[in-house]
Amino acid sequence: MLLQLHDIQKRFGGVTALRNGNLSVAAGEVHLLLGENGAGKSTLMKIVAGIVERDAGRMLWNGQEVFLRTPSEAAAIGIAMVNQESLLAPHMTVAENIFLGREERSAFGWVNRRTTTERARQLIEQYNFPLNAEWRVERLSPAGRQMVEICRAIQHGSSLLIFDEPTSSLSDAETQQVFRIVRDLKARQMGIIYITHRMDELRAIGDQVTVLRDGSTVHTGSLADIRTDQLIRHMVGREVAQIYEREHLAPGSPALEVRKVSVTKSKLKEVSLTLRKGEITGMAGLIGAGRTELCRAIFGIDHPDAGEILVHGKTLNIRTPRDAVKAGIALVTEDRQISGLALRLPIAANVTMANVERISRFGVLNLPEQNRISTELGQKMRLKANSPAQLAGTLSGGNQQKVVIAKWLFRQAEIFLFDEPTRGIDIGAKAEVFELMSELARAGAAILMVSSELPELMHVADRILVMRQGRITGELARGCTQEEIMKLAVMEAAA
């Protein structure tokens, strides 16, 4: 065994992050590490990577006990971590980032850039990475940046790589590139620990699996010997059916109607749909099908070249997001950290920013009222935070999503456009988001749910629309199959 962890424990003040973390990884093995946010995954891996020191337990490396105090000590014995958020220097080249801190220098101390670039080129060719040693990192996609991080780890002689949510923000094509690299590293007898929330990835690359819940290892073993629903039950302590469970109501009157809307620059072509009160309408389609572009057009980010949008039967000229918000439309974006939240502002400011005039008088903000409302909505949504003053950027992905939804609840929105609402959040947080959506529907809201996770759409949505190349190719009733959805996603739009 490369790595063995026995009864690892860690406390932060009065909070127990790990009670008994146990995990073993062999050379040439991809070991999946699963668990909800707060289960202890990150803490356990930070201990392995030398970022955090353990309080108790044993860590064995190639059979010998080690106690790592810094990432440099971990790197020295062959352990590296590929972070979800890139830690590269964007203004430097791929080669310079790969050898940063270990540059080859001349007798006079000058960095030998030609040799550095050539060595990087050889490494890139050896592993068949789609990179150029002379490219600047700032021009790379998220997948490209992760490949540079992997090159750094390989160049440093790592024999164990920890991948922390490597595909959470990648396209399907980029995800497949990461999978290929992981398989290649495995074939070269490198040990891999792979953390993910995406249940559809597990069977593509995993060999062994360990599940953490509330700081303890609750399951470890061969992935081939356990079903996905059993893994989910270990993670959240309840059955899969309970996670997706919701009451499907009879739809009410139309709240939003889109009639033959076209947007030339985003390639939307005569899109028509109706969202009804009390109904969750799913939207499926491949990457680039036009789903996000449709949400942008409805919300006034992109102005349609043709067609009309009606809210409660009245045609509106929605030219800006401000117009959409005034009409009662809310957009929960897929990139919540970029366009959904102000990460450096407190939770209270984020919750009230879409309707700040409601708690202002003569231009003066009522701070006690802002905090009261934020606390009240936070309790309603089971938000896990220290106080309304906590910065939004310090929350987990699931709790950040709750703050975004709370913002629109405070605005009293009636039409919700959810674009990939569960991207990058764990299975327990997903269940809470689904429950919030169900509560909105019961209260009479009309909801459009865009998702690439077909099982989610099939369980949660009342009906599913499918898009391809900027057009809606069909509508499916609840109870449809993945095969029926994919057929519409790849076929030509109906005439």
N, C-alpha and C positions, 0 to 999 in steps of 0.2 A: 504493500500500500504506500502511495505517495504521502497521503495526509490522513491522519486519524484525529478526530476530536471527541473527547470523552467528558461528558457532564460539565460543559463550559457554562460558567455563570458570570453575569455582569449586572451591576447596579449603577444607576446614575442618580445620586442623591437618594431620595426615598422611592425611586421607581426601579422595579426589577425588569430589565430588558431581556435577560436570559436566565432561565432557571436551570435547565439541563439540555444544552445543545450538543447533539451527537451527530457525527457525519464522518464517512470514510470515502476517500476517492483514490482509485487506482490509475496507473498510467494507461493511456489509450482508452479512457472512459469519459463519457459525458454524463455528469451527475446533475440532475435538475434539483433546484432548491425552490420550493413553493411555500406560500403562506400569505396571509393577508398583510396589509400595511400594519406595522406595529407588532408583527409576530416574532420579530427578532432576526430576520434574515440579514438585514444590512449590518446590524451589530455583530453578528457571528462572522460575516465576511470581513468586516473591518478588523476584527481580532486576527483573522488569518492573514490579512494583508499588512499587519503591523501598524494600523492607524489607531486602534484602541487596544488597551491592555486588558486582559481578562482578570477577573477577581478570583476565580477558582476553576478547577478542572485541568485537564491535560491536553496538550497539543503535541502530536508526534509527527515528525517529518522524516520519511524514510526510516521509520522505526526508532528515531531518537527524539526525546522530548526537547522542545524548543520553547522559548518565551520571547516573542518578538515585540520590540518597543517602538520601532519606527518602520515606515515603508522601505527605507533603504536596507534595513536588516532583512526584511522579507524578500526584497529583490535580490539580495546577495545569495540567498539560498535557492532562488528560482521560483518565487511566487509573485505574480503581477495581477493587477485588477484593471479591466477595461471598463471605465465608468460610463454610465448612461449619458452624462453631460460631458462633453469633450473638455479636456484640460490642456489642449494644445495651444501653441503660440500662433495665432491666425496670420500674422504678418510675415512669418517665416515659411520656408519651403518645406515640402514633405521630407526631403533628406535631412534638413537641419533639425526638424522636429524628431525624427527617428533617432538621431545621434545627440540630441540635446543633453549637455552635461557630460558626454563621452566622446566629444569630437576628437578626430585625429589632428594633431598639431605638429608643426614643424619644430626644428631645434630652437627657433626663436620665439615659440609660443603662439605663432599665428595658426588659425584654423585652416586646414587644408581642404578647401571647399570642393575641389575637383575629386579628391579621393573620397570625401564624404558622400558626394553625389553618386559616384560610381559604385560604392559599397551599397548604398541604398537601392540603386537600380538593380544590382544583382539579387538583393534580398527580395525585392518586389517581383522580379522575374521568377525566382525560385518558387514562390508561393502563388504565382499567377494572379496577383492583385491587379485590379484595373486602376492603377495609379501611375503617375509620372513623377519621378524624383524631384523634378524642378518646378512643379506646380506649387503655388502658394496655397497654404491650407485654407485660407479664407474663401477660396473658390470651390472647395469641395462640398459635396452633399453630406448629410449626417452619416450615411453609410461609409463614405470615403474617409471621413475623419476617424471613424471607429477602426477602419483598416490601418490607418497610420498608427493608432494606439496599439493595435495588435503587432504591427511591425516593430514598434519600440520594445514591446515585451519580448518578442522573439529574439531581437538583436541583443537584448540584455541577458539572454540565455535562460529564459523562464521555462520551467517544466510543468507549471500549473498556472492556468489562466482562469480568472474569475470574470464572467460576463454579467454585468448588472443591467437587466432590462435592455439588451442591445437593439431590439427591433421595435421598441414602443413608438418611435416616431418615423419609422421607415415605410416606404412603399412595398408592395408585394415583391417587385423585382429586386429591390435592395435587400429585403429580408432573405430572399433565396441566395443572394451573394454571401450574406453572413452565414447561412446554413452550410454553403459549400466550403467556406473557410473553416468552420468548426469541424466538419467531417474530415477535412484535410489535416488539420492539427491532430485530431484523434488518430488518424492513420499513421501519423508520425510519432505516436506514443506519448503525446502530451495529455496531461490530465485537464479536464474542463469542468468547472462549476458554472452552471448556467441558471441565472435567476430570471423568471418570467411570470407575467400575469396572464399571458395569452395561452389559453388551454389548447388552442388548435395547433400550437407549435410543438407540443410535447412529443408526440409520436414521430415527428420528422427527424429528431436528432438525439433524443434521450436514451440512455441505457439504464441508469439507476435513478431513483427519486427519493428525496427526503422532504417531509412536510413538517413545518413548524407552526405551532399555534400557541399563543400566549407565552412565548419564550421557551417552549419545550418542544422537543422532537416527538411527534405523535405517530410518525410512520417513516420507515425507511426500507427500501427493497428494490427489486427489479421492476422497471416500468411495465414490462410485458405481463407481469403477474397481477396487475391492478387495473380496474376500469376507471375511466375519467370521472364518472359520477361518485365513485368511492373516494377518489382523490379530493374532490370538492367537499365531500362530507367531512373528511379529515381536516380540511382547511378551515371550514366555517362552522362545523359542528351541527349541520343540518342537511336535509336531503335537497337534491337539485330542484325538485319540483317546487319546494318552498321558496327558492331563490327567485324563480320566474313567476310565481303564483300571483295572479291578479284577477279582479272581477271584470269581465267583458260586458260593457253596457250597450244598450241600444243607442246608436248615434242620434244626436239631436239635429238641429237646423244647421245649414252651412255657415261657418264663421269666416272662412277664407276661400276665395275662388280665384284660381289662376287660369286665364283664358288665352290660349295661343300666344304665350309669351316667348319672344325671341330676343337673344342678346348676341350680337355678331361676334364681339371680342371673346366671349366665353363659349361660343358655339352652341348655345341653347337654341333649339329649333321648335317653335310652335308647341310649347309645353302647356298642357292643361291639367289641372287637378282641383279637387275640392277637399278641404279639411272641415270636418263637422265637430260640433260641440260634443264633448264626452268621449271622443274617439282618438285612439292612437293609430296614426297611419304610418306604416313602415316605408322606407325608401331604400331599395337595394340597387346594386350596380357595381361594376368593376371600377378600379381607380381610373379617374379621368372621364367617367361616364357623364359627369355634369351635375352630380348631386349637390356638392358644395356651391357650385356656381348658381344653381337654382335658389338655394337659401340666400345667397348674396343678392340676387335680383329681387327677391321678395322683400328683403330687409332694406333695400335702397342703396346698397353699396355699389352695385352695378345697375345702371338704368336701362330698362328694356328698350329695344328699337321698335318693337311691335307688341301688340297684345295689351291686355288690361288685367288689373288686380282689383278684386272686390273684397271688402271687409263688411260682413253683415249685410250683404246685398248692395252696398254702395261702392261705386267705382272711385278709386283713389289714385291720385298722382303722387306716387311715392318716389321722390327724387333723392332723398337722403335717409340715413338711419334715423335721424330725428323725426322725420315724417312717419316712419314705420313705428317708432316707439309711441308717438302720439296716437297712432291707430290701434295700440294695444298689442303690437307684435314684439316678440322677444326672440333673440338669436343666442343660443348657447353654442359657441363656436368650438370647433375641434381643437384649436390651438389656444386653450383657455389662458395659458401663461403669457401669450403675446397680445391677444385682443379681447380676452374675457375678463382679466383682472389687472389691477395696478398692484404688482407684487410688493412694492416697497411701501404701500400704504396699509394701515390697519384694516382688520376685517370690517369694522364699523363703517369706515369710509367707503369700502367696496360695496357693502350691502346697500348703502343709501345713495350712491353716486348717480343712479339713473333717475332719481326723483328727489334731488336735494332740496328743491323748492318747497317740498312738503314739510320739511323740518327747519325751514328758515323763515325769518321775519325781518323785513327791511334789510335784507342782505346779510343778516347775522345768523350763523348756523347754531342751532340748539344742540350743543354737544351732549348734555345729559339725555335728551330725547333720542339722539342718534344711538347712544350706547344702549338705551332701554330697548329700542326697536331691534337692534342687532342681537342683543341677548335673547329676546323673545323669539325671533326667527331662528336663531341658532339652536335653541332648545327644541323648537318644533321640528327642525331638520336633523336633530341629533348630531350637531356639529361638534367635533372633538377639537377643542381649542382651549387655551388657558383663559382668555378674556377677549372682549371685542377689540382690545388694543393690540393683540398679537398681529404681526405682519402677515399678510396673505401669502407671501412667498415662502413662509416657513411651514405651511400646512402640507399634509399629504395630498396626493392627486385627487382622491375621493372627496376630501374635505374642501379642497379648492373648488371642485365642481359644485358642491353644496352652496358655497358662497355665491357662485355665479347664479345659481337658481334662485337663491334668496334675494339677490339684487332685482330680479324680474318679478318676484312675488311682491316685493315692496313697491314696485312700479305698478302693480295690479294688472299685469299683462294677461291677456285672454287667449292669445295664439302663440304657441311655443314652437320654435324650430330648433330641434336638438340635432346638431351635427356631430356624429361620433361621440355620443355622451359618455361612453364607458371606456374610451381610449386611455390606456395608461393607468387604470385603477384596478384594484384587486377585486376578487370575486365577491367578497363581503360588501365592499363599497358599491359594486354594481347592483347588488340586491337592494341596497338603500336608495340608489338612484331610480331603479325601476319602481320602487314603492312610492317615491315622490312623484314620478310621472303618473302613476295610477291614481294618486290622490288628486293631482291636478285634473285628470280626466273626470273623476267623480264630481269635482267641483264645477265641471262644465267647460274646462279649457279644451281647445282644439290643438292637437299635437302632431307634428311631423317628426318622425324619428329616423334619421339617416344613420345607417350602420353597415360596416363591413362584416360584422359578426352575424352570420345567417341564423345560427341557433337562437340568438337574442331576438332577432326580428320575428322569427317563427313563434316564439313563446309569448312575446310581449305585445306585438302589434295586432290590431283588429283586422287589418288587411295590409297587403304589401304591394306597392308600386315598384316597378323595375325600370331603370334607365340604362340607355346605351347611346354613346356618341351624341349626347345632348337632347335625346328624345326619350319619351316614356314609351316603352315597348309593350307594356301590359300591366294588368292588375290581377293579383291572386288573393283568394280568400284565406282566412285563418285555417290552419290545418294543411296548408300546402307543403310540398317537399323541397329540399335543397336543389334537387335535380330540376324541378319546375322553375325555380328562381333563376338558376344558372342558364337554363335554356333561353329565357327571356333576356338575360344579361349579355348573351353573346350573339343573339339573332339580330337581324335587321329590324328596324322599327316598322310597325304596321303602317300600311299606306293609309 
